[in-house]
Amino acid sequence: MIPDMMVFIFPVLGGIISLMYNFSWIILFLIAALLILSFAGNALVRGFLTCGKCKQRELGCPAEELFREK
């Protein structure tokens, strides 16, 4: 899960640092789009496309345990 998070954390941090030195609406928009697509995209993929049909759940998948409906 940590490597998944780093895929969007590094660009977001780079964008925030870039905004601190030279503000740009385009960079702000792209950071917001990246955050929205990252969270919504992961929820869609893990919720409906992959984890719902995965056989790994029977063996004990940490992602399935994390996202399991209570």
C-alpha positions as CSV (number, residue, x, y, z in Angstrom):
1,M,0.0,0.0,0.0
2,I,2.9,2.4,0.7
3,P,4.3,2.1,-2.9
4,D,0.8,2.9,-4.2
5,M,0.7,6.0,-2.1
6,M,4.1,7.1,-3.2
7,V,3.0,7.2,-6.8
8,F,0.9,10.2,-6.1
9,I,2.6,11.6,-3.0
10,F,5.8,12.5,-4.8
11,P,4.2,14.5,-7.6
12,V,1.8,16.2,-5.2
13,L,4.7,17.3,-3.0
14,G,6.6,18.4,-6.0
15,G,3.7,20.4,-7.2
16,I,3.1,22.0,-3.8
17,I,6.8,23.0,-3.6
18,S,6.5,24.4,-7.1
19,L,3.5,26.4,-6.1
20,M,5.3,27.9,-3.2
21,Y,8.0,29.3,-5.5
22,N,6.0,30.2,-8.5
23,F,2.1,30.1,-8.2
24,S,0.4,28.8,-11.3
25,W,-3.3,28.0,-11.7
26,I,-2.5,25.2,-14.1
27,I,-0.3,23.4,-11.6
28,L,-2.9,23.8,-8.8
29,F,-5.6,22.4,-11.2
30,L,-3.3,19.4,-12.1
31,I,-2.5,18.7,-8.4
32,A,-6.3,18.7,-7.6
33,A,-7.0,16.5,-10.6
34,L,-4.3,14.0,-9.6
35,L,-5.7,13.8,-6.0
36,I,-9.2,13.3,-7.2
37,L,-8.3,10.7,-9.8
38,S,-6.0,8.9,-7.5
39,F,-8.6,8.4,-4.7
40,A,-11.6,8.0,-7.0
41,G,-9.7,5.8,-9.4
42,N,-8.3,3.5,-6.7
43,A,-11.8,3.2,-5.1
44,L,-13.3,2.3,-8.4
45,V,-10.7,-0.2,-9.4
46,R,-10.4,-1.9,-6.0
47,G,-14.0,-1.8,-5.2
48,F,-15.6,-3.0,-8.4
49,L,-13.0,-4.3,-10.9
50,T,-10.2,-6.2,-9.0
51,C,-10.8,-6.9,-5.4
52,G,-14.4,-8.0,-5.8
53,K,-13.4,-10.8,-8.1
54,C,-10.1,-11.7,-6.6
55,K,-9.3,-15.3,-5.4
56,Q,-6.6,-14.0,-3.1
57,R,-9.2,-13.1,-0.5
58,E,-9.5,-16.7,0.5
59,L,-5.8,-16.9,1.4
60,G,-5.8,-13.6,3.4
61,C,-5.3,-10.5,1.4
62,P,-4.3,-7.4,3.4
63,A,-6.0,-5.0,0.9
64,E,-9.2,-7.0,1.1
65,E,-9.1,-6.8,4.9
66,L,-8.5,-3.1,4.8
67,F,-11.3,-2.4,2.3
68,R,-13.8,-5.0,3.5
69,E,-17.3,-3.8,4.3
70,K,-18.0,-4.1,8.0
